[in-house]
Amino acid sequence: MKKAVLAVTLAAAVAAGSGNMPVWNGNTQKITSKTYMPVSASKDKKKTEEKEAKNSAQSVLEQAKIMYAQYNYDEAIKLLKSQKDFEKNKDYMDIAAKCQVAKASLVEYPIEKITHVFFHTLVKDTSKAFDGDSDSGGYNQVMTTIDEFNKIIQTMYDKGYVLVSLHDMATVNKDGTMSRGKIMLPKGKIPFVLSQDDVSYYHYMDGDGYASRLVLDENGEVKNEYIEDDGTVSVGNYDMVPLIDEFVKQHPDFSYHGRKGILAMTGYNGVLGYRTDIAYKTKENLQDNQREFLEKHPDFDYEADVAAAKKVADAMKTNGWEFASHTWGHKNATDSSAEELKADNERWEAYVAPILGKTDTIIFAFGADIGGWEGYSSDNPKFQYYKSRGYNYYCNVDSSQYFVQLSDQYLRQGRRNLDGYRMYYNPEMLSDLFDVSEVWDSSRPTPVPAM
């Protein structure tokens, strides 16, 4: 692991630093090394090296403890045993022993019984989102408030749910075929997959009580910006990514091997709140709201937005987040032809992948799949195209508790929408996750508009 390599490299650097120390011969105090160093400087350097060594050991121990909490026992043991002083360090030995004991009690969880839940952008200010304008009904249907989200996540954690990835459920072989994954957890723990759609902070959401984009704060942590009524910008945990980051920081055992969630991304308004689509650069084929944005921001720097978005995306991936295609233009894959999906995916690969990275996962917009419930056939031109472009994981929307298909060509999973519509009309369908009456935000208007 990178963290383990870093720790070892630091330890090696500390040890190597002593090579410039002068050698004193007996009482004559003659310097035999070529580098002169006063006694005071020598002592200061020794103290610095000791401090660095201590900090390095603490860092390794902290990493190992997090790995232990996140059921990643083999990697924790590997990290600890890679330290030169492993057999002399009681703390290292104790954590390694605990890992061995805990590992023996793990049980394999059947991937066919892993549920997948998803959200859209979270509502920060319900008075703006549900203000009765033309968008408020749609927001009420498909969005979830921050208050509801926090209560849902806390309840799921209390019930033993643990974040896992699609890549834990199935692995891709060198020849492109798929093999069943193996998720090992303590008895009573329940793995689930988490995703969020459309994390682009679209223009149409401006002023409606949502965050404006994802940013890195002064500590390099991913946070949200929110534009206040007076135009000032607040930075905080205003959407799913920083809220989950903070929750896992407080409850590391909510994450399996450091997993977080998947962001299903379009590209036509850019990504993560940055205006990164090529239209903002060429100023060709602009939508009205894109044209209005550019008119309001005559100093807009396209390259700077692309660079900033990439930094945020890289930080997220380092911290356990994954990205999926949601199609570039939020296309209905059921109604679109294979040729239309090909043209759309080429735009995703050209203007989104360079920022977020290449992905092998597609989460269908509208939940509109490219095949029936019985599975994808080899003569399905849409599947053939996506598979040829390296997509191995496919997700639709399905109200059942579990919908998982694994073949030697793909993993397919249904997702459950935890939004106003589902909570209002079908609360019983969510009872395995939480009690709707305990999480419902009273500021949400009722009745929720029917689909």
PyMOL commands that set and color helices and strands:
alter all, ss='L'
color gray80, all
select helices_A, chain A and resi 2-20+26-28+39-69+73-81+86-88+90-104+111-113+126-129+136-142+146-158+166-169+203-205+240-250+252-254+279-282+288-296+302-318+338-351+353-356+365-367+381-388+420-425+427-430+436-439
alter helices_A, ss='H'
color red, helices_A
select strands_A, chain A and resi 24-25+30-31+106-109+115-119+122-123+144-145+161-163+170-172+178-180+183-186+190-197+213-216+222-227+233-236+262-265+322-325+361-363+393-397+404-406+411-417
alter strands_A, ss='S'
color yellow, strands_A
deselect
rebuild
show_as cartoon
